[in-house]
Amino acid sequence: MEQETQTRGGILLPDTAKEKPQEGEVVAVGPGRPSDDGTRIPMELSVGDKVIYSKYAGTEYEDGDEEYLIMRESDVLAKIG
């Protein structure tokens, strides 16, 4: 059973809300997403960028001994360093 913590403002936080975000490195990016007029909106992330994302973001993918997360750019919380 999850323990809830109450903030000074009276908001109840479940344990899952207190989990620290994850860090990773971008190893590949797609071509961007289509806009309403059919043009492509380029990605803001590039290969090699260090990023922070939430613990449950993305879909896990294994390629041999390597493990990857496939996620939308919108799942990235911040670009760091």
N, CA, C and O of each residue as an XYZ file, in Angstrom:
324
protein
N       0.834     -1.173      0.000
C       0.000      0.000      0.000
C       0.883      1.242      0.000
O       1.841      1.323      0.769
N       0.567      2.214     -0.861
C       1.377      3.411     -0.964
C       1.138      4.341      0.216
O       0.013      4.509      0.687
N       2.222      4.936      0.675
C       2.135      5.946      1.721
C       1.962      7.297      1.041
O       2.620      7.572      0.038
N       1.101      8.127      1.564
C       0.932      9.460      1.015
C       1.559     10.476      1.961
O       1.509     10.322      3.181
N       2.140     11.502      1.388
C       2.721     12.587      2.149
C       1.886     13.822      1.891
O       1.463     14.070      0.762
N       1.651     14.593      2.931
C       0.875     15.815      2.764
C       1.810     17.011      2.806
O       2.618     17.144      3.725
N       1.698     17.888      1.804
C       2.513     19.095      1.762
C       1.968     20.117      2.742
O       0.872     19.951      3.276
N       2.739     21.181      2.978
C       2.256     22.244      3.881
C       0.981     22.888      3.358
O       0.173     23.400      4.133
N       0.802     22.861      2.036
C      -0.397     23.429      1.437
C      -1.594     22.492      1.479
O      -2.684     22.855      1.038
N      -1.396     21.276      2.012
C      -2.495     20.336      2.163
C      -2.668     19.378      1.002
O      -3.645     18.629      0.971
N      -1.734     19.378      0.028
C      -1.837     18.481     -1.116
C      -1.243     17.126     -0.735
O      -0.146     17.062     -0.181
N      -1.969     16.041     -1.031
C      -1.478     14.695     -0.753
C      -0.662     14.185     -1.933
O      -1.133     14.198     -3.070
N       0.559     13.738     -1.665
C       1.445     13.217     -2.704
C       1.650     11.718     -2.515
O       2.190     11.299     -1.491
N       1.228     10.901     -3.484
C       1.518      9.466     -3.386
C       3.007      9.232     -3.626
O       3.690     10.100     -4.169
N       3.511      8.069     -3.226
C       4.932      7.754     -3.405
C       5.382      7.902     -4.856
O       6.507      8.333     -5.110
N       4.527      7.556     -5.802
C       4.921      7.640     -7.206
C       5.206      9.079     -7.624
O       5.995      9.295     -8.543
N       4.592     10.063     -6.983
C       4.830     11.463     -7.318
C       6.173     11.942     -6.780
O       6.678     12.982     -7.205
N       6.752     11.191     -5.849
C       8.021     11.585     -5.250
C       9.219     10.932     -5.930
O      10.360     11.182     -5.539
N       8.980     10.099     -6.943
C      10.076      9.418     -7.619
C      10.899     10.399     -8.437
O      10.361     11.310     -9.065
N      12.193     10.201     -8.421
C      13.099     11.077     -9.150
C      13.043     10.757    -10.639
O      12.880      9.600    -11.026
N      13.178     11.792    -11.476
C      13.207     11.539    -12.917
C      14.483     10.786    -13.316
O      15.458     10.752    -12.565
N      14.457     10.196    -14.486
C      15.570      9.410    -15.014
C      16.407     10.266    -15.963
O      15.919     11.252    -16.516
N      17.666      9.881    -16.146
C      18.538     10.569    -17.096
C      18.941      9.604    -18.196
O      19.055      8.400    -17.966
N      19.155     10.131    -19.381
C      19.594      9.300    -20.490
C      20.255     10.134    -21.564
O      20.358     11.356    -21.461
N      20.703      9.439    -22.600
C      21.348     10.094    -23.742
C      20.596      9.730    -25.007
O      20.236      8.570    -25.211
N      20.360     10.709    -25.848
C      19.666     10.488    -27.116
C      20.630      9.772    -28.064
O      21.730     10.260    -28.322
N      20.207      8.604    -28.584
C      21.052      7.838    -29.511
C      20.508      7.870    -30.940
O      21.212      7.486    -31.875
N      19.273      8.319    -31.119
C      18.693      8.438    -32.458
C      17.481      9.356    -32.382
O      16.823      9.439    -31.345
N      17.191     10.036    -33.468
C      15.982     10.875    -33.551
C      15.309     10.634    -34.897
O      15.950     10.241    -35.871
N      14.027     10.875    -34.924
C      13.274     10.742    -36.157
C      13.316     12.034    -36.966
O      14.032     12.971    -36.611
N      12.549     12.082    -38.053
C      12.567     13.246    -38.941
C      11.754     14.429    -38.428
O      11.769     15.490    -39.053
N      11.056     14.283    -37.326
C      10.184     15.350    -36.827
C       8.735     14.931    -36.980
O       8.431     13.824    -37.424
N       7.854     15.835    -36.604
C       6.432     15.495    -36.697
C       5.758     16.371    -37.740
O       6.194     17.496    -37.985
N       4.702     15.866    -38.353
C       4.008     16.665    -39.362
C       3.192     17.780    -38.718
O       2.587     17.596    -37.661
N       3.187     18.925    -39.366
C       2.360     20.037    -38.894
C       0.997     19.959    -39.574
O       0.757     19.089    -40.411
N       0.118     20.869    -39.207
C      -1.228     20.879    -39.790
C      -1.206     21.144    -41.300
O      -2.093     20.694    -42.024
N      -0.185     21.880    -41.771
C      -0.131     22.184    -43.203
C       0.687     21.167    -43.999
O       0.935     21.363    -45.189
N       1.109     20.070    -43.337
C       1.799     19.002    -44.038
C       3.321     19.106    -44.030
O       4.002     18.153    -44.411
N       3.865     20.240    -43.604
C       5.325     20.340    -43.498
C       5.786     19.628    -42.232
O       4.969     19.310    -41.367
N       7.070     19.378    -42.117
C       7.625     18.707    -40.929
C       8.170     19.735    -39.954
O       8.852     20.686    -40.338
N       7.852     19.521    -38.679
C       8.416     20.325    -37.605
C       9.649     19.573    -37.118
O       9.524     18.464    -36.599
N      10.845     20.157    -37.275
C      12.064     19.427    -36.919
C      12.168     19.162    -35.422
O      11.598     19.882    -34.603
N      12.912     18.110    -35.086
C      13.133     17.748    -33.688
C      14.001     18.814    -33.013
O      14.882     19.401    -33.640
N      13.738     19.052    -31.731
C      14.559     19.978    -30.960
C      15.716     19.253    -30.287
O      16.642     19.891    -29.786
N      15.670     17.927    -30.270
C      16.732     17.122    -29.675
C      17.636     16.571    -30.766
O      17.208     16.351    -31.899
N      18.899     16.351    -30.400
C      19.872     15.796    -31.336
C      20.571     14.606    -30.701
O      20.594     14.474    -29.477
N      21.139     13.742    -31.529
C      21.915     12.613    -31.036
C      23.025     13.147    -30.132
O      23.721     14.100    -30.483
N      23.179     12.528    -28.976
C      24.199     12.938    -28.018
C      23.686     13.826    -26.900
O      24.366     14.000    -25.889
N      22.476     14.399    -27.067
C      21.903     15.245    -26.006
C      21.653     14.414    -24.752
O      21.207     13.270    -24.839
N      21.939     14.984    -23.603
C      21.612     14.374    -22.309
C      20.241     14.908    -21.914
O      19.994     16.111    -21.992
N      19.341     14.008    -21.485
C      17.965     14.400    -21.188
C      17.491     13.820    -19.862
O      18.055     12.856    -19.344
N      16.446     14.429    -19.332
C      15.749     13.943    -18.147
C      14.333     13.594    -18.579
O      13.699     14.350    -19.315
N      13.841     12.449    -18.121
C      12.482     12.008    -18.464
C      11.878     11.314    -17.253
O      12.600     10.882    -16.355
N      10.564     11.209    -17.230
C       9.901     10.576    -16.097
C      10.127      9.057    -16.127
O      10.382      8.476    -17.182
N      10.029      8.440    -14.970
C      10.344      7.023    -14.818
C       9.522      6.130    -15.748
O      10.029      5.111    -16.217
N       8.298      6.480    -16.018
C       7.411      5.619    -16.798
C       7.267      6.060    -18.250
O       6.369      5.585    -18.945
N       8.127      6.957    -18.721
C       8.051      7.438    -20.104
C       8.576      6.388    -21.070
O       9.448      5.592    -20.723
N       8.052      6.391    -22.253
C       8.586      5.576    -23.326
C       8.234      4.100    -23.278
O       7.540      3.625    -22.378
N       8.735      3.399    -24.274
C       8.546      1.963    -24.424
C       9.921      1.308    -24.453
O      10.798      1.732    -25.206
N      10.111      0.278    -23.636
C      11.403     -0.412    -23.591
C      11.595     -1.253    -24.844
O      10.655     -1.860    -25.357
N      12.850     -1.275    -25.330
C      13.212     -2.053    -26.510
C      14.603     -2.642    -26.282
O      15.518     -1.932    -25.865
N      14.763     -3.930    -26.553
C      16.060     -4.581    -26.412
C      16.570     -4.985    -27.787
O      15.826     -5.503    -28.620
N      17.869     -4.732    -28.007
C      18.543     -5.128    -29.240
C      19.820     -5.847    -28.826
O      20.849     -5.214    -28.588
N      19.749     -7.170    -28.741
C      20.881     -7.941    -28.221
C      21.076     -7.632    -26.747
O      20.156     -7.795    -25.946
N      22.262     -7.192    -26.395
C      22.562     -6.841    -24.999
C      22.205     -5.399    -24.664
O      22.275     -5.003    -23.501
N      21.827     -4.614    -25.654
C      21.522     -3.195    -25.446
C      20.044     -3.000    -25.117
O      19.178     -3.642    -25.711
N      19.767     -2.113    -24.171
C      18.392     -1.755    -23.815
C      18.166     -0.285    -24.162
O      19.004      0.567    -23.865
N      17.042      0.000    -24.783
C      16.708      1.353    -25.195
C      15.307      1.698    -24.726
O      14.505      0.820    -24.408
N      15.024      3.005    -24.690
C      13.673      3.507    -24.485
C      13.296      4.299    -25.726
O      14.042      5.177    -26.159
N      12.162      3.994    -26.286
C      11.646      4.760    -27.420
C      10.570      5.672    -26.860
O       9.604      5.209    -26.253
N      10.743      6.984    -27.068
C       9.763      7.917    -26.511
C       9.559      9.111    -27.422
O      10.375      9.415    -28.292
N       8.454      9.765    -27.191
C       8.151     10.989    -27.919
C       9.003     12.123    -27.355
O       9.388     12.107    -26.186
N       9.284     13.081    -28.184
C      10.041     14.241    -27.719
C       9.299     14.939    -26.579
O       9.926     15.503    -25.683
N       7.992     14.902    -26.613
C       7.198     15.557    -25.567
C       7.312     14.847    -24.215
O       6.945     15.420    -23.189
N       7.821     13.596    -24.199
C       8.039     12.882    -22.936
C       9.308     13.338    -22.222
O       9.499     13.040    -21.043
N      10.175     14.060    -22.931
C      11.417     14.547    -22.337
C      11.090     15.777    -21.490
O      10.461     16.723    -21.963
N      11.528     15.745    -20.228
C      11.259     16.853    -19.312
C      12.246     17.991    -19.489
O      11.874     19.159    -19.368
N      13.514     17.663    -19.777
C      14.533     18.708    -19.920
C      15.742     18.158    -20.649
O      16.026     16.961    -20.613
N      16.447     19.064    -21.311
C      17.746     18.761    -21.904
C      18.780     19.332    -20.946
O      18.669     20.488    -20.538
N      19.790     18.535    -20.578
C      20.770     18.984    -19.587
C      22.176     18.981    -20.187
O      22.448     18.309    -21.183
N      23.064     19.758    -19.546
C      24.483     19.775    -19.907
C      24.680     20.102    -21.301
O      25.818     20.158    -21.767
